[in-house]
Each structure stands twice: as C-alpha cells, then as structure tokens.
Amino acid sequence: MTPVAETTPALLRVRGLSKHFDHVVALANVSFEAHAHEVLGLVGDNGAGKSTLIKIVSGVYRANAGEISFADRRVDFQTPRESRAAGIEVIYQDMALVDELEVWENVFLGRLLRNGLGMIERKRMIAEAAHLLERLGLDSLSPTTQVGYLSGGQKKGVAISRALYWDTRLIFMDEPTAALAVVEIQRVLDLIKTLRDRGVAVVFVSHNLKEVLATVDRVMVLHRGQVSGIRDARETSEDEVIRLMMGST
C-alpha cells in the first residue's frame, strides 16, 4: 500500500518553524506535513519541543520564524479560538472535561446551541451527542450520563466526540492512553484509527513507542527542538526511533 503522504495533498504544512524563550531554543527550523486519512506520530524525549510545536500550531504561542499553511491557506493563529474555528483541535491528557456535567453538556461546553429566540436547545444537543457517540462506536454510552461516572477511556471518547462535532479536520492527541487500563488503551487506539478512516488527520503524541508504531502511518521524531527524522511506521523500528530521539541518524 502506498503511504497517504505520497498520494494526497497535505492538510497541514509547517515550514522552518522556530521558537525561542529568551536564550532557550525550543524549536529550530522544524518542517513537516500532516495529511487527511493519516495518523502521524510525534515522539521525542522530554524537552524535545513537542508541546511547543502543538501550542504554536494551535495558536497558544507565536513562532519567531517560519510559516504554517492549513487547508491550502497560510495561517497565523493569534488564539486557540482561531485555530479551532479553522478546524484544529487539541485533546490534552487532562481532556478538559467537567465531571459534574453530563456527556452532552461536555460535548457542547462553551458552545451551547440556541434557537432563534436565544433559548438553549437541550433536546437537540442530546440527540447530536448521541449521534456522535454512535459514529465512534460508543453508542452504549448515554449522552445524559454524568461524566464523573465514566471510565478514562470513555472520557477520552467524549473529548473526541466534542472535537468531531465542530467539523474538526486535524486533531492533536497528547498522551491519549496515559493512565488507562489495557482494555481501554486498545479502545482509544481503535478510536484514533476510526478518526483516520473518517478522513481526519491525527497527530498522536506519546512516549509509548510500541503503541505509536502499532497505530500511526508515519512517525516524526524531535530531538532538542529539531526534526531528527520522519519515518514510515512500517519501515522503521523502536531501536531506530530511539536512536533518532537521541540525535543519532
């Protein structure tokens, strides 16, 4: 099978991205692409620049140099709200869910649907949330369940559902399997593949190389703020990725 990266245009293009904080260089001339229908792994040791890269693309930080194109348009996001409006979401490890609220309320958190009179459309949002859960194979989960009663894997599904509703085209998933039981880890990895199959571009950030290589199509390795290599997941190994993480080629 020919890799997606060789047959489809890039959804996200990053060229020569650099970022420094005073005298500390966080990123230096980083270039890469992410494609629809693809899972791109992003790995690197602590301090390699992964979080900084995510925050620049999602509008939290401003780069000192370089350019970003998304959906064939040059972008310079000033805020996370702008990146979300363009179709980019970040699902962090803590997922930013409110345990005291129900599933549907978390899906529409901060973006409640209202009718022409300004009244909240509760029934519509419950129905929409149920449809999203069904799309992800989570139809056994009720949209009116309080999130605090859910397992870690189910909460991850709620966070993904929230991202999908807003026509998200690119999702960064930061350590999505951390602190999950084995069965739930596989469920989340399956959700990532489902997103890919539905045409979403997924950037999978993790320290677990086994999970990364079993899930992604390509893997990008950062070392001290630079790209030390991008490999087809089927043609590399944990040993090679570790060497790239250490700066060896």
ZAMARGU-4260 file (C-alpha; in steps of 0.2 Angstrom, whole numbers, plus 5000, padded with zeros to 4 digits):
<rodrens>
0) 5000/5000/5000 | 5007/5017/4995 | 5008/5029/5010 | 4995/5043/5011 | 5008/5056/5012
5) 5014/5051/4995 | 4996/5051/4987 | 4986/5065/4994 | 4990/5084/4997 | 4995/5089/5014
10) 4981/5097/5025 | 4994/5105/5037 | 5011/5111/5031 | 5024/5118/5043 | 5040/5126/5036
15) 5055/5132/5045 | 5046/5134/5062 | 5057/5141/5076 | 5053/5147/5093 | 5064/5153/5107
20) 5061/5159/5125 | 5074/5171/5129 | 5090/5162/5126 | 5082/5144/5126 | 5079/5137/5109
25) 5063/5127/5110 | 5061/5124/5091 | 5074/5126/5077 | 5069/5126/5058 | 5055/5112/5060
30) 5046/5107/5044 | 5033/5093/5042 | 5016/5089/5034 | 5001/5081/5041 | 4988/5073/5029
35) 4970/5068/5030 | 4967/5050/5032 | 4983/5049/5041 | 4990/5046/5059 | 5006/5055/5061
40) 5016/5050/5077 | 5025/5064/5086 | 5039/5057/5098 | 5054/5064/5107 | 5061/5065/5124
45) 5056/5077/5137 | 5061/5094/5132 | 5062/5089/5113 | 5049/5103/5108 | 5033/5093/5106
50) 5022/5103/5117 | 5029/5120/5110 | 5025/5113/5092 | 5007/5109/5097 | 5005/5126/5105
55) 5011/5136/5090 | 5000/5126/5078 | 4985/5128/5089 | 4988/5147/5092 | 4994/5147/5110
60) 5011/5153/5106 | 5018/5163/5091 | 5033/5157/5082 | 5048/5168/5080 | 5051/5162/5062
65) 5043/5150/5049 | 5026/5148/5042 | 5011/5137/5043 | 4998/5133/5030 | 4982/5124/5034
70) 4970/5118/5020 | 4980/5127/5007 | 4979/5143/5016 | 4993/5152/5025 | 4988/5155/5043
75) 4995/5164/5058 | 4983/5160/5073 | 4983/5173/5087 | 4972/5162/5099 | 4967/5144/5101
80) 4949/5150/5097 | 4955/5155/5079 | 4963/5138/5076 | 4948/5129/5082 | 4937/5139/5070
85) 4949/5134/5056 | 4946/5115/5061 | 4961/5111/5073 | 4958/5104/5090 | 4970/5098/5104
90) 4965/5084/5116 | 4976/5086/5131 | 4980/5072/5143 | 4968/5080/5156 | 4954/5081/5142
95) 4947/5097/5150 | 4930/5089/5154 | 4919/5094/5169 | 4915/5078/5179 | 4899/5086/5187
100) 4891/5089/5169 | 4883/5076/5158 | 4891/5070/5142 | 4881/5081/5131 | 4885/5096/5141
105) 4903/5092/5140 | 4902/5090/5121 | 4894/5107/5119 | 4904/5115/5133 | 4906/5134/5130
110) 4897/5132/5113 | 4879/5128/5118 | 4866/5128/5103 | 4852/5140/5104 | 4837/5143/5094
115) 4831/5159/5085 | 4825/5166/5102 | 4841/5163/5111 | 4834/5148/5121 | 4846/5133/5124
120) 4841/5118/5113 | 4844/5104/5126 | 4835/5090/5116 | 4844/5094/5100 | 4861/5094/5109
125) 4857/5077/5117 | 4852/5070/5100 | 4868/5077/5092 | 4879/5070/5106 | 4871/5053/5104
130) 4874/5053/5085 | 4892/5057/5088 | 4895/5043/5101 | 4887/5031/5088 | 4899/5037/5074
135) 4913/5032/5086 | 4906/5016/5091 | 4902/5022/5108 | 4883/5020/5106 | 4881/5010/5123
140) 4886/5027/5131 | 4871/5038/5136 | 4873/5056/5132 | 4864/5060/5148 | 4877/5051/5159
145) 4887/5062/5171 | 4905/5062/5165 | 4912/5059/5183 | 4905/5041/5182 | 4914/5037/5166
150) 4930/5027/5164 | 4946/5035/5157 | 4943/5028/5140 | 4925/5033/5139 | 4930/5051/5144
155) 4943/5051/5130 | 4928/5046/5118 | 4918/5061/5125 | 4933/5073/5122 | 4935/5066/5104
160) 4916/5067/5101 | 4917/5086/5106 | 4931/5088/5093 | 4922/5080/5079 | 4906/5090/5081
165) 4914/5106/5076 | 4920/5099/5059 | 4937/5096/5065 | 4949/5091/5052 | 4965/5090/5062
170) 4967/5083/5080 | 4982/5083/5091 | 4981/5070/5104 | 4993/5072/5118 | 4997/5056/5128
175) 4979/5049/5124 | 4982/5032/5133 | 4991/5038/5148 | 4984/5031/5165 | 4972/5019/5156
180) 4969/5001/5158 | 4975/4989/5145 | 4957/4986/5138 | 4954/5005/5137 | 4971/5008/5129
185) 4966/4997/5114 | 4949/5006/5113 | 4957/5023/5112 | 4969/5017/5099 | 4954/5010/5089
190) 4946/5027/5090 | 4961/5035/5083 | 4960/5023/5068 | 4942/5027/5066 | 4946/5046/5065
195) 4959/5042/5052 | 4947/5031/5042 | 4934/5046/5043 | 4946/5057/5035 | 4953/5067/5050
200) 4972/5070/5051 | 4978/5064/5068 | 4994/5069/5077 | 4997/5056/5090 | 5009/5062/5104
205) 5016/5048/5115 | 5031/5041/5124 | 5025/5024/5121 | 5034/5018/5106 | 5025/5002/5104
210) 5008/5010/5104 | 5014/5023/5092 | 5022/5011/5079 | 5006/5000/5080 | 4995/5014/5077
215) 5002/5028/5066 | 5006/5028/5047 | 5022/5039/5049 | 5032/5045/5064 | 5041/5061/5066
220) 5055/5062/5079 | 5061/5078/5088 | 5077/5080/5096 | 5082/5096/5105 | 5069/5106/5095
225) 5074/5099/5078 | 5067/5086/5067 | 5079/5071/5068 | 5069/5060/5056 | 5052/5056/5049
230) 5049/5038/5045 | 5036/5026/5038 | 5030/5016/5053 | 5030/5000/5043 | 5049/5003/5038
235) 5056/5008/5055 | 5058/5000/5072 | 5059/5005/5090 | 5078/5004/5090 | 5079/5016/5076
240) 5066/5028/5083 | 5076/5028/5100 | 5092/5032/5090 | 5083/5047/5082 | 5077/5053/5099
245) 5095/5053/5105 | 5100/5063/5090 | 5108/5049/5080 | 5104/5045/5062
</rodrens>
